[in-house]
Amino acid sequence: MHGNTSGLRPAQLKSLSNLYRRRIEPGRVGSPELARNLAELSHDIRREVSVLIDRRGRVISVSVADAKGAELPDLRLGENRLSGFHLLHTHPRGGALSKGDLSTLFLRRLDAVSAIEVRDQGQPGLVHTAHLTPPGTVGEEEDWRLLDPAPSFQIDEFDLGAQVSALEEEIARAARTREAKKDRQRALLVQIDQGEFDAEERLSELSELARTAGAEVVYQELIFRRHLKPGTLIGAGKLEELTSKAYHLDADLLIFGQELGPAQAREIEAATGLQVLDRTQLILDIFALHAQGVESRLQVELAQLRYMKPRLLGAGAQLSRIGGSAGSAAGGAIGTRGPGETKLELDRRRINDRISFLEKQLEGVAVRREERRKGRSRNDVPVISIVGYTNAGKSTLLNAFTHAAEEPRRVLAENKLFATLRPTSRQGYLEGIGPVVLTDTVGFIRDLPKDLSRAFRATLEEIGDADVLLHVVDAATPGADTRLDAVNRILEDLGFRNMPTVVALNKADAADPEALAREVERTGGIAVSALQNMGLQELKEALADATSQVQRQELAQREEARERATEYR
């Protein structure tokens, strides 16, 4: 028995217990006798009474509660099946099915939900019933179909079993059709707007991240919330709307633009039945997808393990929580019995060992990188580091500068975020300077996950050995100023903000002329198009001037040092 039974007399409690003995004909909503018992009891205790009935006609739970508070099994069945239970409950004040009744029907995938109106003398009145509709059904009730109200003495005339069989067959047929057409995961995107001026831009960036990860974005929404809900960020009502969207759009993935805590991810998954990711997990997945070099793979794995470690218990459907074999007789809460904790500690220990191993491997990589950097400094070859927001066109510009149209010199350049992850150096030539080394660094992004930021800090520190920075900005996409500022903040955090810098406003051929002119005036940058070879000569001249100025400063410093050494001697 479930719900608040406090204040009930022994006779009333006995009547509730007797409901378990009631059986109805399989495949029926209920029986006139059961409807009469429920109505009389509900009128007597002045509360709603709910019973859950399985497909064999057995009452498996009794609750003194409405549909939302009724005791329901915590089952996660396949998308092609319903739960196998229908809920029959009373409405002491009369009335049709409520919004809460229909929400419970949809979210718990019940076979049906029915409400019995209770009349003044405790007699059963009309019975209201609803069942789900297949995904994609167009009609007034998008997620469910409401049947015509029926008198309680006709409650056993509706063939629910046949209706459920037909419905499950239709759902399975639609699922097979969709599966045959679906080649990628279909995702819903949620970006929460807490008053940020660039909230829409962040949603657009989240969409691009999802596309880069290989998902098909079927719906995206910007949700304004001044104050976030502790458990679900956006509240149960909005999650229910998203679940309905996913049901009809055949989506199986829900991606949040905010970082989710382990408990939040678990609660959202439980409420929606969808796989839930946040922006951090999405970026980690993209890095894992595109990592090619040894160093990139090591850094990505290290970042993933650091992110996963505190989420071992909090992980949702994407991580299996393997419990012990002691069984329920061993006592304790599910997931914490017997050797379950030993398994958890073993996982943590393995992750700690793997993290230590990866850190040592990366130390060795850093030593080799340092040797290469020293070799370049001994050769006295100027170094130009290409930095910029991800997908700004850095690799395309490097290929254009070095005329690397074919493999193996050609650097991978795709219209995707984080297409290249490891720093790539190529030799170029600047008039009046001679040979230079151009280094393409990993793309920057605002609010880079701290685990990734820590993992890639050693890679980004190589920027400090450059003579000049070439800051590439995507001028064709709205929000160029915010992306430029985001990169400058990262450079400032690394201590490289005051280095000599030349700004290249890339993709000028596709940019709005007025916006481009404003950015040129604001940044003093040079409008170029790496794809169309537009403005490259002017950019090379600016880089040559900046490099020449650095060389003159270094020469003056060496002369000053020599003079001081002479005076000292």
VENNORHU-V13330 format. One record per residue. RES is the residue in one small letter. PSI is psi in whole degrees, 0 to 359 (* if undefined). Layout:
[[RES:PSI] [RES:PSI]]
This chain:
[[m:141] [h:161] [g:184] [n:103] [t:8] [s:143] [g:355] [l:143] [r:158] [p:321] [a:322] [q:321] [l:322] [k:320] [s:322] [l:316] [s:325] [n:339] [l:331] [y:336] [r:349] [r:138] [r:144] [i:168] [e:130] [p:140] [g:7] [r:157] [v:323] [g:193] [s:153] [p:324] [e:316] [l:320] [a:319] [r:317] [n:316] [l:316] [a:317] [e:315] [l:318] [s:320] [h:324] [d:315] [i:353] [r:37] [r:166] [e:142] [v:133] [s:141] [v:141] [l:128] [i:133] [d:181] [r:352] [r:3] [g:15] [r:139] [v:116] [i:346] [s:148] [v:132] [s:138] [v:79] [a:167] [d:187] [a:320] [k:329] [g:359] [a:152] [e:115] [l:144] [p:144] [d:82] [l:142] [r:92] [l:170] [g:159] [e:345] [n:5] [r:156] [l:178] [s:335] [g:9] [f:149] [h:150] [l:127] [l:122] [h:172] [t:155] [h:93] [p:332] [r:9] [g:188] [g:160] [a:187] [l:136] [s:170] [k:322] [g:322] [d:313] [l:326] [s:318] [t:319] [l:313] [f:311] [l:326] [r:3] [r:47] [l:154] [d:319] [a:164] [v:137] [s:144] [a:130] [i:121] [e:134] [v:124] [r:176] [d:321] [q:15] [g:18] [q:145] [p:137] [g:225] [l:149] [v:122] [h:130] [t:145] [a:150] [h:165] [l:161] [t:155] [p:157] [p:140] [g:359] [t:132] [v:126] [g:183] [e:315] [e:100] [e:319] [d:346] [w:164] [r:126] [l:127] [l:159] [d:137] [p:143] [a:148] [p:152] [s:332] [f:353] [q:15] [i:335] [d:10] [e:339] [f:127] [d:85] [l:324] [g:315] [a:321] [q:318] [v:317] [s:316] [a:321] [l:314] [e:324] [e:320] [e:319] [i:316] [a:320] [r:316] [a:323] [a:320] [r:320] [t:316] [r:321] [e:324] [a:329] [k:337] [k:123] [d:355] [r:160] [q:139] [r:130] [a:145] [l:137] [l:139] [v:121] [q:125] [i:127] [d:111] [q:26] [g:7] [e:144] [f:339] [d:29] [a:318] [e:322] [e:323] [r:322] [l:319] [s:320] [e:322] [l:321] [s:319] [e:322] [l:315] [a:318] [r:318] [t:325] [a:349] [g:10] [a:154] [e:116] [v:114] [v:347] [y:139] [q:145] [e:137] [l:115] [i:122] [f:123] [r:110] [r:320] [h:126] [l:144] [k:136] [p:317] [g:317] [t:4] [l:312] [i:358] [g:156] [a:323] [g:315] [k:324] [l:323] [e:319] [e:318] [l:323] [t:319] [s:318] [k:315] [a:322] [y:316] [h:340] [l:4] [d:42] [a:146] [d:9] [l:133] [l:120] [i:127] [f:142] [g:345] [q:154] [e:133] [l:140] [g:162] [p:315] [a:324] [q:315] [a:318] [r:319] [e:321] [i:320] [e:318] [a:325] [a:329] [t:336] [g:12] [l:158] [q:131] [v:128] [l:155] [d:177] [r:322] [t:312] [q:324] [l:315] [i:319] [l:320] [d:320] [i:317] [f:317] [a:326] [l:323] [h:352] [a:126] [q:313] [g:164] [v:315] [e:318] [s:317] [r:318] [l:316] [q:319] [v:315] [e:320] [l:316] [a:320] [q:318] [l:320] [r:325] [y:323] [m:328] [k:308] [p:357] [r:16] [l:314] [l:328] [g:354] [a:145] [g:227] [a:339] [q:347] [l:132] [s:127] [r:101] [i:120] [g:179] [g:177] [s:12] [a:336] [g:174] [s:338] [a:341] [a:349] [g:172] [g:168] [a:154] [i:133] [g:353] [t:8] [r:147] [g:228] [p:359] [g:316] [e:326] [t:319] [k:319] [l:313] [e:325] [l:318] [d:316] [r:318] [r:319] [r:320] [i:317] [n:318] [d:318] [r:321] [i:316] [s:317] [f:315] [l:322] [e:320] [k:320] [q:318] [l:329] [e:319] [g:320] [v:320] [a:322] [v:316] [r:322] [r:321] [e:322] [e:319] [r:320] [r:320] [k:323] [g:319] [r:320] [s:326] [r:325] [n:349] [d:40] [v:125] [p:142] [v:130] [i:117] [s:128] [i:117] [v:166] [g:170] [y:150] [t:141] [n:26] [a:347] [g:25] [k:314] [s:321] [t:319] [l:320] [l:317] [n:320] [a:322] [f:321] [t:5] [h:38] [a:74] [a:335] [e:160] [e:154] [p:0] [r:340] [r:134] [v:138] [l:126] [a:112] [e:158] [n:61] [k:156] [l:139] [f:43] [a:328] [t:139] [l:333] [r:145] [p:135] [t:129] [s:137] [r:150] [q:134] [g:187] [y:132] [l:131] [e:128] [g:348] [i:316] [g:208] [p:140] [v:159] [v:123] [l:123] [t:121] [d:118] [t:169] [v:144] [g:145] [f:162] [i:147] [r:149] [d:48] [l:129] [p:136] [k:327] [d:320] [l:322] [s:318] [r:321] [a:324] [f:3] [r:319] [a:322] [t:316] [l:336] [e:341] [e:339] [i:327] [g:340] [d:357] [a:154] [d:324] [v:144] [l:135] [l:105] [h:110] [v:129] [v:133] [d:104] [a:351] [a:342] [t:133] [p:146] [g:23] [a:324] [d:321] [t:325] [r:321] [l:317] [d:324] [a:318] [v:319] [n:325] [r:320] [i:318] [l:323] [e:320] [d:325] [l:351] [g:21] [f:13] [r:331] [n:10] [m:152] [p:127] [t:136] [v:128] [v:127] [a:117] [l:92] [n:166] [k:35] [a:334] [d:336] [a:1] [a:156] [d:126] [p:319] [e:316] [a:321] [l:318] [a:321] [r:319] [e:323] [v:317] [e:322] [r:319] [t:344] [g:21] [g:174] [i:127] [a:123] [v:165] [s:108] [a:327] [l:322] [q:5] [n:42] [m:128] [g:6] [l:324] [q:317] [e:323] [l:319] [k:321] [e:320] [a:320] [l:321] [a:319] [d:315] [a:319] [t:320] [s:320] [q:320] [v:317] [q:322] [r:320] [q:318] [e:320] [l:318] [a:321] [q:320] [r:321] [e:318] [e:320] [a:321] [r:318] [e:320] [r:320] [a:322] [t:315] [e:321] [y:318] [r:*]]
